[in-house]
């Protein structure tokens, strides 16, 4: 089965905490991260988190939500903070991709 591909909108305390959990799970790949904080933009998520990348593809923090949620990232869903309007979560807009709000379960088949 193909891994679930997730992008994270916001990489502060909540987003980075979610990323650390997801990186420990099988069946989930982080394909993009959007954040506008100057100290994080352009850096590898693994550098920001202080974790080893291992065999994973590198992911750079981007300030461009459109690029993070693009089809090139093959994102199945977006994790974002509660309170962010769903119409702003553009990952796969108009497709069958999922918008995953913080606290909701990942799609069936994920071992996360």
PyMOL commands that set and color helices and strands:
alter all, ss='L'
color gray80, all
select helices_A, chain A and resi 13-23+45-49+65-68+71-73+86-88
alter helices_A, ss='H'
color red, helices_A
select strands_A, chain A and resi 4-9+28-34+61-62+77-80+98-101
alter strands_A, ss='S'
color yellow, strands_A
deselect
rebuild
show_as cartoon
